[in-house]
Amino acid sequence: MLAKDTVRQFLARCEDSVLKGEKQLAAELATQSLERGYDILDIVDNGFAVGIRRAGDLWEAGEYFLPELAFSAEAMKSAMTVLQPALIRADARSVSKGVVIIGTVQGDIHDIGKTLVATMLSANGYQVIDLGSDVPHTRFLEEASRHDHCFLCMSALLTTTMANQAQVIGLLEQQRLRDKVRVIVGGAPTSEPWAKDIGADRYAANAVEAVQVIDSLI
């Protein structure tokens, strides 16, 4: 049996790799955790996820800037890519705080901000279904229809595509899905007034705020 101090040291290395945005190291540590037979949920919750949450706190405090936060998110994503099969086998979804469907709306290929939000939500206990960028309206609806209750996060980085957020909400209403979906919108041209105008539940200005907003809606 591995000594507790060894596990603690390993968790600290996992946390540090994400905090410093060391993508390759994070993947290597994730691989090592599988080879050593560590508890994968412990590695994620008390190692890598601690790093991304600390990065978020530093960003919110003005000590990290967007590039640092993006590097941390990439390191977290790198580790999770390695660990995802084991997490599924461990039935990690049973302890999920909720299902979040996320994507950048149709016509918009920007995904850095969306990926940051998805990573932060995963690190904070949500089951995230990332649909990617340039997502057709019907794809959002298809995924939302598969869940009794879920959160739908839509990002738009262009003024020419932000109207697609309103169109998706309209389609949710037409398909009688709106009551079971909490909609959060974000992206550079969007705002709290915009969210209210189109009938979204909330607006989130950044990845850290997105976690806070969704936590408040549970």
N, C-alpha and C positions, 0 to 999 in steps of 0.2 A: 504494500500500500504506500502511495506517495505521501511524503511528509507535508503537513499543512503549510509550512513556510515556503516550500517549493511551489505549491499551487498558488499561494499568494503572490510570490515573485512572478510567476508566469502570468497571472491576471494583470499585474502591474505593467508587464511588458506589452500585453495586448492593448491595454488602455493607452499606454504611451505611444504605441505605433499609430493609433488612430488620431490621437491628439496632435501628433507631429505630422500627420498626413503622409506616413510612409507606407505607400500602397503595397509594394512588394513584400515588405517585412510583415505587414498585417496578413497577407495571404500565406506566408511561410509559417507564421505562428498558428494560424487557423489549421493548416495541414498538420503541424506538430501536435496540436490539441487532439486531433483525431487519432494520430499514431500512438499517443500516450494514453489514450482511453479516458481522457478527462470528461467530466459531465459537460456536455455541449451547451446546455441551457445556462449553466454557471459561467462558462467561458463568455457567452454572449452577454448575459445580463450584468455580470460583475467584472467584465473585462472590456471588450470592444465597445459595448453600449455606454459604459461609463465615460470612455474617451470621447465619443461623439456628443454626449450631453455636456461634458466639460467644454468642448469646442463651442457648442451653442451658447453656453453661459459666457464664455470669453467674448464671443461675437456680440452678444447683447450688451456686455459691459464696455464695448468699444475697444477691447484689447486685441481682438482678432478682426480682420477685414474679410471681405467676400472670398478672396483667393485662398486664404488659410482655411476658411470653413469648407470651401469646395474641395480642397486637398484632403481634409479630414473625412468628408463624405465619400470621396473616392476610395480612401483606405478602408472605411467601414464597408463599403459595397464590395470591395475585393475580398475581405474576410467572409462576408455573408455568402458570396458566390461559392466559396469552398465549403461552407458549413451547411448550406441550404438542404442538401439531400439528407444529412443526418438530422437536421431539425424537423424535417417532415416525418422521418421515421420515428422520432421521439414524440410525435404528435404535439408539437409546440403550439399548434393553432388552438388547442383546447384551453390555453391560458391567455388567449388573445383578448385585448380590451375591446376589440371591435374590428370590423372590416372597413378598409378605406380603399376606394377605387380612385385612382389618380391618373391624370393625363393632360397633355397640352392639346388644346382644341384644334379642330380641323383648320388646315391652312397655315399652321404655325409650327415650325420645326425646332424652336428653341426648347431646350430641355434641362439646362443646368439648374435653374431654380426649382423646377419640378422634381428633379432627381434629389436635390437637397432635402426638399420636403418629404419625399418618400423615404429617404434614409433616416431622417430624424424620427418620423412616425414609427418606422420599424424598430428603431432603437428604444422607443418608448412603449413598446408592447402591442402595437397594432399589426394586424395582418394586412399587408399592403399589396394591392393588385395594381401594378404599374402598367398602364396601357401604352406608354411611350408618348411620342409626339405626333402631331398631325392626325389626331384621332377622329374618325367620322362620328357624327352625332349618334348614329344607330349603334355604334360600338359601346358608347357609354350606356345606352339604354339596355342593350343586351346583357351587359355585365351587372347592372343594377337590378335587373329582373331576376337574377339568380340568387339574390339574398333578401331575407325577410326585412332586415334593417341594416343600413350601411351609411357610410359617409362618401360623398362624391366631391373630389377636389379637382377643379378645372383651372388650368393656368393659361394665360394669354399674354404674350409679350409684345403684340402689335395692336395698334388702334384699329387696324383693318380686320382683325380676327376676334376682338373681344366680344363683338355682337354674337358670336357663336356660343358663348356661355349662356346668353339669354335664350337662344334657340333650343339648346339642349334642355333647359328648364321648362320651356314651353312644351317640348315633346314629352317630358316626364309627366307633365300635367295631362296631356292628351291621352297618354297611355295609362293614366291612373296609377302612376308609380310615385308621384311626388310625396305622398304622405309617409312613405317608408324610407325616404332618402333625405339625409341632411346634406345640403349643398354648400360648399365653401369655395369661393373664387379668389384668385390672386393673380399677380402679374403686374408689370410696370405701369400700364395705362389704367388699371382698375383701382377702385377705392371703396370705402365703406358706403358712400352714397350710391355708387354704381351697383353694389351688391343689393342694396335695398330696392333700387329702381327695377332690377330684373327679377326680384323675388328669391334671391339666394338667402340662405340662413345666416351666413356670416361672410366676412372678408378677412383675409390674413395677409399681412404685408411681407412676411418672410417665413422661413422654415421654423424658427423658434416659436413665432407667434401662431403658426398653424397648429403646432402641438398643443399650445395653451388653449386655443379656440376649440379644438376638437375635444380635449379633456373637459372643457366647460359644458359641452353639449351632451356628454354621456348622461 
